Amino acid sequence: MSDSFIDHRQLSRDLDIYTTDPLAGSGLPLWMPDGAIIREELQRLAKDLAHRDGCVDVFSPVLGKRALFERSGHLAKFKDDMFPSMQLGDEEPNEQLVLRPANCPHHALIYASSSHSYRELPVRLNELAPMFRAERSGVVSGLSRVRQINLDDTHVFCRPDQAGEEAARGLRAAIEAQRVLGLPVDYVRLSMRDASDGWLGSAEQWDHAEAALREAGRDVLADAALELVEAPGEAAFYGPKFDLQVRDGRGHEETIATVQLDFNQPQRFDLTYHGADGAQHRVVMIHRGTVGSMERVVAALLERYHGRLPLWLAPTQVAVLPVSSEQDGPARRLVDTLRSNGLRPALRCDDSLAARIREARHRRDALIAVIGEREATAGLVAVTDVAGRHRKVMPAERLVDRATDAYRRRLPVVEW
């Protein structure tokens, strides 16, 4: 463990990222306003990456009939990790409602709701959606292990000849997401089946799918200078997958994002397309989560940056501190200009200047902008960028331009 490691639960208490309450229940964090800002930025990143790759947005319910998850195979595989079925009236067991353990069955139903030609594939359906795990109270922990997981989830329905390129596209997007977030990927794992029982599908299907992923990842990983490590027994029950592996400050390895190949749900839901030969053909389904679960990623980011997030993620991007009440006017004008550019400034007037600077540092505000008599007269501002180890007096317009540029481009540091 790094000597400077700080657990995300401690950081959250200091920064008001999320809270918990016995009345809400274990493993069900309540996101505070600053935590909501971080989540919104992550969701926007996930949507931008999805749209760049041609994904379209959908919405689906968090509930489904028990019969839906019987068909998908989740009930047989994950029954012990699912919340109990909800009985409504005198319904038959397969009519009972279940909190979904995964989002893919609903997306399969959306795809199946209309016919598709080989010419329109691939169809890429994207949703940042919640799913649920009945984790025991003894294992839930902060944001790392929760009962409601909010995942940026895309499901791609494509022809078999498109599967390799779509898997590569998803892997490329996941690596790009971690680069933007500043979470170094240790390696990419090719998670495969082993000789045990419980895997859906034939050995031939698995061998073909594993070979397709291995080939799809070759150029992407070479470009990213990442190693591919094969791991028998780590696959999803319905198919092999790429897992992006990272290490936290304690040296623990975990999966941050995945790209999964699925040949079972297309069979179970009879997902097809009209081929050039006029016949019906089975699609291949690819699951891709590029940013990852909001809970786990926020925990990783807090620990990676010790709570001092890059400006584009920081809840307060610029703390504006007038030295005295005589500078309140210029300070308010600067705040208004920053806000009109889409930034998140905060005007801090109470207490002494030294106390306000300490508070801004404690809150991990990205930039601290002080306006005294000299700065107010000359239209300047004294800017401290703690993460970038930068301190300089500059025109207020330059602060606005540089901060806006860093935010819109999601830069790791402000380019002064």
LOSEKOL-817524 format. One record per residue (C-alpha): residue number from 1; x, y, z. Coordinates in steps of 0.05 Angstrom, whole numbers, always signed. Example, Ala and Ser with C-alpha at 12.3 -4.5 7.8 and 13.67 -1.06 7.14 Angstrom:
<bagus>
{bagu 1,{+246,-90,+156}},
{bagu 2,{+273,-21,+143}},
</bagus>
This chain:
<bagus>
{bagu 1,{+0,+0,+0}},
{bagu 2,{+25,+70,-17}},
{bagu 3,{+43,+112,+44}},
{bagu 4,{+0,+167,+16}},
{bagu 5,{-61,+123,+3}},
{bagu 6,{-127,+152,+28}},
{bagu 7,{-190,+109,+27}},
{bagu 8,{-246,+138,-15}},
{bagu 9,{-294,+131,+44}},
{bagu 10,{-252,+180,+85}},
{bagu 11,{-245,+227,+25}},
{bagu 12,{-320,+225,+15}},
{bagu 13,{-332,+246,+88}},
{bagu 14,{-284,+304,+79}},
{bagu 15,{-313,+326,+12}},
{bagu 16,{-387,+308,+20}},
{bagu 17,{-389,+262,-41}},
{bagu 18,{-441,+212,-15}},
{bagu 19,{-472,+192,+51}},
{bagu 20,{-508,+131,+78}},
{bagu 21,{-567,+121,+124}},
{bagu 22,{-594,+59,+158}},
{bagu 23,{-663,+77,+133}},
{bagu 24,{-638,+73,+61}},
{bagu 25,{-600,+9,+75}},
{bagu 26,{-529,-18,+67}},
{bagu 27,{-497,-14,-1}},
{bagu 28,{-545,+41,-24}},
{bagu 29,{-505,+106,-23}},
{bagu 30,{-541,+173,-24}},
{bagu 31,{-504,+220,-71}},
{bagu 32,{-492,+290,-45}},
{bagu 33,{-493,+350,-93}},
{bagu 34,{-417,+349,-104}},
{bagu 35,{-419,+274,-116}},
{bagu 36,{-476,+284,-166}},
{bagu 37,{-432,+334,-204}},
{bagu 38,{-377,+282,-211}},
{bagu 39,{-427,+230,-234}},
{bagu 40,{-458,+277,-285}},
{bagu 41,{-389,+290,-315}},
{bagu 42,{-374,+216,-319}},
{bagu 43,{-441,+202,-351}},
{bagu 44,{-429,+257,-402}},
{bagu 45,{-361,+227,-419}},
{bagu 46,{-392,+158,-427}},
{bagu 47,{-447,+186,-472}},
{bagu 48,{-397,+225,-514}},
{bagu 49,{-355,+163,-526}},
{bagu 50,{-417,+122,-542}},
{bagu 51,{-444,+173,-592}},
{bagu 52,{-376,+179,-625}},
{bagu 53,{-380,+105,-640}},
{bagu 54,{-450,+110,-669}},
{bagu 55,{-490,+86,-608}},
{bagu 56,{-562,+109,-599}},
{bagu 57,{-595,+121,-532}},
{bagu 58,{-652,+80,-503}},
{bagu 59,{-686,+74,-435}},
{bagu 60,{-712,+11,-402}},
{bagu 61,{-745,-7,-335}},
{bagu 62,{-706,-32,-275}},
{bagu 63,{-759,-86,-265}},
{bagu 64,{-774,-146,-308}},
{bagu 65,{-816,-209,-303}},
{bagu 66,{-782,-269,-273}},
{bagu 67,{-793,-304,-340}},
{bagu 68,{-748,-253,-374}},
{bagu 69,{-688,-272,-331}},
{bagu 70,{-705,-346,-337}},
{bagu 71,{-699,-339,-412}},
{bagu 72,{-635,-298,-409}},
{bagu 73,{-602,-349,-362}},
{bagu 74,{-589,-299,-307}},
{bagu 75,{-638,-331,-258}},
{bagu 76,{-605,-399,-263}},
{bagu 77,{-535,-370,-257}},
{bagu 78,{-544,-312,-208}},
{bagu 79,{-606,-330,-167}},
{bagu 80,{-568,-324,-101}},
{bagu 81,{-544,-254,-120}},
{bagu 82,{-612,-229,-142}},
{bagu 83,{-665,-195,-99}},
{bagu 84,{-726,-239,-85}},
{bagu 85,{-783,-238,-135}},
{bagu 86,{-841,-192,-119}},
{bagu 87,{-909,-224,-115}},
{bagu 88,{-966,-180,-140}},
{bagu 89,{-1035,-210,-127}},
{bagu 90,{-1044,-282,-150}},
{bagu 91,{-992,-281,-205}},
{bagu 92,{-958,-345,-227}},
{bagu 93,{-884,-350,-206}},
{bagu 94,{-857,-332,-275}},
{bagu 95,{-902,-270,-276}},
{bagu 96,{-871,-242,-212}},
{bagu 97,{-828,-180,-219}},
{bagu 98,{-753,-180,-207}},
{bagu 99,{-702,-123,-199}},
{bagu 100,{-656,-135,-258}},
{bagu 101,{-585,-162,-245}},
{bagu 102,{-564,-139,-315}},
{bagu 103,{-589,-92,-369}},
{bagu 104,{-577,-135,-430}},
{bagu 105,{-644,-174,-430}},
{bagu 106,{-683,-109,-437}},
{bagu 107,{-639,-86,-494}},
{bagu 108,{-648,-154,-528}},
{bagu 109,{-724,-141,-525}},
{bagu 110,{-715,-72,-556}},
{bagu 111,{-675,-102,-614}},
{bagu 112,{-726,-158,-623}},
{bagu 113,{-784,-109,-626}},
{bagu 114,{-771,-96,-701}},
{bagu 115,{-740,-132,-760}},
{bagu 116,{-670,-115,-783}},
{bagu 117,{-633,-122,-849}},
{bagu 118,{-560,-141,-856}},
{bagu 119,{-550,-73,-888}},
{bagu 120,{-569,-34,-825}},
{bagu 121,{-525,-73,-776}},
{bagu 122,{-492,-61,-728}},
{bagu 123,{-546,-33,-682}},
{bagu 124,{-514,-3,-620}},
{bagu 125,{-561,+11,-561}},
{bagu 126,{-534,+53,-504}},
{bagu 127,{-562,+67,-434}},
{bagu 128,{-531,+89,-369}},
{bagu 129,{-575,+44,-327}},
{bagu 130,{-580,+15,-257}},
{bagu 131,{-577,-59,-241}},
{bagu 132,{-580,-94,-175}},
{bagu 133,{-541,-145,-133}},
{bagu 134,{-567,-173,-68}},
{bagu 135,{-499,-165,-34}},
{bagu 136,{-496,-187,+39}},
{bagu 137,{-489,-131,+91}},
{bagu 138,{-421,-158,+111}},
{bagu 139,{-389,-148,+43}},
{bagu 140,{-417,-80,+20}},
{bagu 141,{-364,-27,+25}},
{bagu 142,{-368,+47,+8}},
{bagu 143,{-375,+56,-67}},
{bagu 144,{-333,-5,-84}},
{bagu 145,{-385,-57,-67}},
{bagu 146,{-457,-34,-72}},
{bagu 147,{-527,-63,-83}},
{bagu 148,{-547,-16,-140}},
{bagu 149,{-495,-9,-196}},
{bagu 150,{-502,+47,-247}},
{bagu 151,{-465,+25,-310}},
{bagu 152,{-454,+58,-377}},
{bagu 153,{-479,-1,-417}},
{bagu 154,{-479,-10,-492}},
{bagu 155,{-503,-72,-528}},
{bagu 156,{-483,-81,-600}},
{bagu 157,{-522,-127,-647}},
{bagu 158,{-481,-144,-708}},
{bagu 159,{-467,-195,-762}},
{bagu 160,{-414,-248,-746}},
{bagu 161,{-366,-216,-796}},
{bagu 162,{-372,-150,-758}},
{bagu 163,{-360,-178,-688}},
{bagu 164,{-284,-170,-689}},
{bagu 165,{-285,-97,-709}},
{bagu 166,{-341,-81,-660}},
{bagu 167,{-303,-114,-603}},
{bagu 168,{-241,-74,-623}},
{bagu 169,{-283,-10,-625}},
{bagu 170,{-308,-23,-555}},
{bagu 171,{-239,-39,-528}},
{bagu 172,{-211,+24,-560}},
{bagu 173,{-266,+66,-528}},
{bagu 174,{-254,+35,-459}},
{bagu 175,{-179,+48,-463}},
{bagu 176,{-193,+120,-484}},
{bagu 177,{-241,+130,-426}},
{bagu 178,{-188,+108,-376}},
{bagu 179,{-137,+153,-409}},
{bagu 180,{-183,+213,-402}},
{bagu 181,{-197,+195,-330}},
{bagu 182,{-124,+186,-314}},
{bagu 183,{-133,+115,-288}},
{bagu 184,{-73,+76,-314}},
{bagu 185,{-92,+8,-342}},
{bagu 186,{-45,-45,-316}},
{bagu 187,{-62,-96,-370}},
{bagu 188,{-121,-123,-409}},
{bagu 189,{-146,-192,-390}},
{bagu 190,{-176,-240,-440}},
{bagu 191,{-225,-275,-394}},
{bagu 192,{-240,-345,-420}},
{bagu 193,{-278,-406,-397}},
{bagu 194,{-244,-464,-362}},
{bagu 195,{-258,-539,-359}},
{bagu 196,{-313,-532,-306}},
{bagu 197,{-388,-535,-317}},
{bagu 198,{-435,-476,-318}},
{bagu 199,{-415,-443,-384}},
{bagu 200,{-471,-432,-434}},
{bagu 201,{-459,-454,-505}},
{bagu 202,{-417,-506,-541}},
{bagu 203,{-342,-514,-538}},
{bagu 204,{-338,-496,-612}},
{bagu 205,{-375,-430,-599}},
{bagu 206,{-327,-413,-542}},
{bagu 207,{-265,-430,-582}},
{bagu 208,{-288,-387,-640}},
{bagu 209,{-308,-329,-595}},
{bagu 210,{-242,-330,-556}},
{bagu 211,{-202,-331,-621}},
{bagu 212,{-243,-273,-648}},
{bagu 213,{-229,-230,-586}},
{bagu 214,{-155,-248,-587}},
{bagu 215,{-150,-226,-659}},
{bagu 216,{-193,-163,-648}},
{bagu 217,{-150,-138,-591}},
{bagu 218,{-82,-147,-625}},
{bagu 219,{-75,-80,-660}},
{bagu 220,{-113,-40,-607}},
{bagu 221,{-68,-65,-551}},
{bagu 222,{-6,-55,-593}},
{bagu 223,{-26,+18,-605}},
{bagu 224,{-39,+27,-530}},
{bagu 225,{+25,-10,-509}},
{bagu 226,{-16,-56,-465}},
{bagu 227,{-6,-130,-452}},
{bagu 228,{-60,-183,-463}},
{bagu 229,{-62,-235,-408}},
{bagu 230,{-105,-297,-418}},
{bagu 231,{-145,-319,-357}},
{bagu 232,{-184,-385,-361}},
{bagu 233,{-244,-387,-315}},
{bagu 234,{-256,-311,-312}},
{bagu 235,{-306,-306,-370}},
{bagu 236,{-379,-285,-364}},
{bagu 237,{-424,-346,-363}},
{bagu 238,{-449,-329,-434}},
{bagu 239,{-383,-313,-469}},
{bagu 240,{-310,-290,-465}},
{bagu 241,{-291,-217,-451}},
{bagu 242,{-237,-164,-448}},
{bagu 243,{-227,-137,-377}},
{bagu 244,{-188,-74,-365}},
{bagu 245,{-149,-86,-301}},
{bagu 246,{-124,-30,-255}},
{bagu 247,{-91,-29,-187}},
{bagu 248,{-114,+16,-130}},
{bagu 249,{-69,+51,-80}},
{bagu 250,{-68,-12,-37}},
{bagu 251,{-42,-53,-95}},
{bagu 252,{-109,-90,-103}},
{bagu 253,{-127,-109,-174}},
{bagu 254,{-197,-98,-200}},
{bagu 255,{-235,-94,-266}},
{bagu 256,{-254,-23,-286}},
{bagu 257,{-286,-34,-355}},
{bagu 258,{-305,-93,-399}},
{bagu 259,{-321,-113,-471}},
{bagu 260,{-358,-179,-474}},
{bagu 261,{-377,-226,-532}},
{bagu 262,{-444,-261,-525}},
{bagu 263,{-471,-315,-570}},
{bagu 264,{-521,-343,-520}},
{bagu 265,{-572,-287,-511}},
{bagu 266,{-581,-280,-587}},
{bagu 267,{-601,-354,-586}},
{bagu 268,{-645,-349,-524}},
{bagu 269,{-682,-288,-550}},
{bagu 270,{-680,-311,-623}},
{bagu 271,{-646,-247,-646}},
{bagu 272,{-638,-247,-722}},
{bagu 273,{-629,-204,-784}},
{bagu 274,{-649,-212,-856}},
{bagu 275,{-587,-233,-895}},
{bagu 276,{-568,-217,-967}},
{bagu 277,{-592,-287,-985}},
{bagu 278,{-662,-272,-960}},
{bagu 279,{-655,-319,-900}},
{bagu 280,{-656,-304,-826}},
{bagu 281,{-588,-305,-791}},
{bagu 282,{-568,-301,-718}},
{bagu 283,{-536,-236,-694}},
{bagu 284,{-475,-232,-648}},
{bagu 285,{-485,-190,-585}},
{bagu 286,{-429,-149,-555}},
{bagu 287,{-433,-118,-485}},
{bagu 288,{-388,-57,-475}},
{bagu 289,{-379,-15,-413}},
{bagu 290,{-327,+39,-429}},
{bagu 291,{-325,+83,-367}},
{bagu 292,{-350,+30,-320}},
{bagu 293,{-397,+31,-260}},
{bagu 294,{-406,+101,-233}},
{bagu 295,{-395,+78,-161}},
{bagu 296,{-330,+40,-173}},
{bagu 297,{-301,+94,-219}},
{bagu 298,{-315,+150,-170}},
{bagu 299,{-281,+110,-114}},
{bagu 300,{-221,+97,-159}},
{bagu 301,{-216,+171,-179}},
{bagu 302,{-220,+197,-108}},
{bagu 303,{-164,+150,-87}},
{bagu 304,{-122,+162,-149}},
{bagu 305,{-123,+238,-141}},
{bagu 306,{-129,+240,-64}},
{bagu 307,{-194,+278,-76}},
{bagu 308,{-162,+333,-117}},
{bagu 309,{-196,+316,-183}},
{bagu 310,{-177,+347,-251}},
{bagu 311,{-213,+412,-264}},
{bagu 312,{-264,+382,-311}},
{bagu 313,{-287,+334,-256}},
{bagu 314,{-279,+379,-195}},
{bagu 315,{-345,+400,-163}},
{bagu 316,{-317,+470,-151}},
{bagu 317,{-272,+489,-208}},
{bagu 318,{-254,+560,-187}},
{bagu 319,{-259,+587,-116}},
{bagu 320,{-261,+663,-122}},
{bagu 321,{-237,+698,-59}},
{bagu 322,{-241,+774,-52}},
{bagu 323,{-191,+800,-1}},
{bagu 324,{-242,+848,+28}},
{bagu 325,{-313,+872,+16}},
{bagu 326,{-286,+926,-30}},
{bagu 327,{-268,+873,-81}},
{bagu 328,{-337,+838,-78}},
{bagu 329,{-359,+872,-143}},
{bagu 330,{-301,+848,-187}},
{bagu 331,{-304,+779,-153}},
{bagu 332,{-378,+772,-169}},
{bagu 333,{-367,+794,-241}},
{bagu 334,{-313,+741,-248}},
{bagu 335,{-359,+688,-220}},
{bagu 336,{-414,+709,-268}},
{bagu 337,{-367,+705,-327}},
{bagu 338,{-341,+637,-307}},
{bagu 339,{-412,+612,-298}},
{bagu 340,{-434,+639,-365}},
{bagu 341,{-378,+597,-396}},
{bagu 342,{-407,+534,-366}},
{bagu 343,{-358,+530,-308}},
{bagu 344,{-372,+516,-234}},
{bagu 345,{-344,+575,-193}},
{bagu 346,{-358,+590,-120}},
{bagu 347,{-353,+659,-87}},
{bagu 348,{-324,+652,-17}},
{bagu 349,{-331,+716,+25}},
{bagu 350,{-338,+694,+97}},
{bagu 351,{-281,+691,+147}},
{bagu 352,{-209,+714,+139}},
{bagu 353,{-173,+705,+73}},
{bagu 354,{-125,+655,+104}},
{bagu 355,{-183,+614,+131}},
{bagu 356,{-218,+615,+63}},
{bagu 357,{-154,+592,+28}},
{bagu 358,{-146,+535,+77}},
{bagu 359,{-219,+515,+66}},
{bagu 360,{-211,+517,-10}},
{bagu 361,{-150,+472,-5}},
{bagu 362,{-186,+425,+43}},
{bagu 363,{-245,+422,-5}},
{bagu 364,{-197,+407,-62}},
{bagu 365,{-224,+464,-105}},
{bagu 366,{-187,+460,-171}},
{bagu 367,{-165,+533,-176}},
{bagu 368,{-162,+588,-123}},
{bagu 369,{-170,+658,-151}},
{bagu 370,{-155,+716,-103}},
{bagu 371,{-174,+788,-119}},
{bagu 372,{-143,+843,-77}},
{bagu 373,{-141,+918,-86}},
{bagu 374,{-84,+916,-137}},
{bagu 375,{-117,+861,-178}},
{bagu 376,{-185,+894,-177}},
{bagu 377,{-156,+960,-202}},
{bagu 378,{-117,+926,-259}},
{bagu 379,{-168,+873,-279}},
{bagu 380,{-122,+818,-254}},
{bagu 381,{-130,+757,-210}},
{bagu 382,{-79,+717,-169}},
{bagu 383,{-89,+644,-188}},
{bagu 384,{-64,+583,-151}},
{bagu 385,{-68,+516,-187}},
{bagu 386,{-50,+468,-130}},
{bagu 387,{-49,+404,-173}},
{bagu 388,{-8,+438,-228}},
{bagu 389,{+38,+472,-177}},
{bagu 390,{+24,+538,-212}},
{bagu 391,{+16,+606,-181}},
{bagu 392,{+12,+669,-222}},
{bagu 393,{-22,+737,-228}},
{bagu 394,{-57,+742,-295}},
{bagu 395,{-114,+780,-330}},
{bagu 396,{-182,+754,-309}},
{bagu 397,{-197,+740,-382}},
{bagu 398,{-138,+692,-386}},
{bagu 399,{-163,+653,-326}},
{bagu 400,{-231,+646,-358}},
{bagu 401,{-202,+625,-425}},
{bagu 402,{-154,+574,-396}},
{bagu 403,{-203,+544,-347}},
{bagu 404,{-257,+539,-401}},
{bagu 405,{-208,+505,-449}},
{bagu 406,{-187,+454,-396}},
{bagu 407,{-259,+438,-380}},
{bagu 408,{-284,+430,-451}},
{bagu 409,{-224,+387,-471}},
{bagu 410,{-223,+347,-406}},
{bagu 411,{-150,+362,-397}},
{bagu 412,{-112,+329,-339}},
{bagu 413,{-81,+397,-321}},
{bagu 414,{-95,+469,-341}},
{bagu 415,{-50,+493,-396}},
{bagu 416,{-28,+562,-373}},
</bagus>
